[in-house]
Amino acid sequence: MYREERLPQSPKEGVIFMLIISVISVNTIAPIIMGMEFGFSKKNYIETLKVIPIMWVIVIMLVRFVAGPLVGKVMPKFVGKTDGFNARILLNTLLNVTVLSILLTIIGTWIGTKQISMEPFQNFFHS
């Protein structure tokens, strides 16, 4: 079977890759979302930094236990045997980002407001 050299080759490499991507994502996306919701200021950025460790753990868990398995089941329905590496990676990325965006829009609101409510569902499309 063909082995793709551009992907992590061992569990250790997979963990390192996931850590790098998640740290970049959480440290970029969370401050931008907070800035867009509450304004870009030093105070809001400091508040974001307090939540980042919690969100980072949640993102890792969601990728590992929700998005990964879900995308793994959906991918074969959209990808053909003759589709290339770039097409597969693009679709995989698109599906993962979509699943995580939906989940984190809801979970992030709960963590940010420190309460579980229906607000993320009521404002979902606005968010």
Steps between C-alpha positions, in 0.01 A plus 500: 500500500618852418622696801467878493824658620347846559289386795609405853649149490468395864274571797773724645514708181118511496488637855768761424316604183168528687662704779657744254182547297277531807726754672511713184124470450398575858746791533379653174129428479399569863649854517351592161153380599519678835622815329217493250240445773628737768751725323874470457667613821775387730244420774298274270817326379608432862153354571538278193837374623336381822258276306747369240635206708148370559403546135821334386417182694144507366622542141739205535221282643252603230750434221598163642161366607235683295622670181761238407270198518209687342709627208654154465153354443387774260817525289451172306160623380661800326848379401557268207782251452663719237489822703844637577672597823415870469129433444486265798684741732286794388176311562627362831596850614171650385294235681707522820480879510124490437436249780727683744353840412149378573597335828726780622243768421277330755757380754707820481194707587429279800856535623517873430174572684574237768152351463325244287208667325305505177671824392748334260214327322287815482790709364669222303474647151586848625815360663 
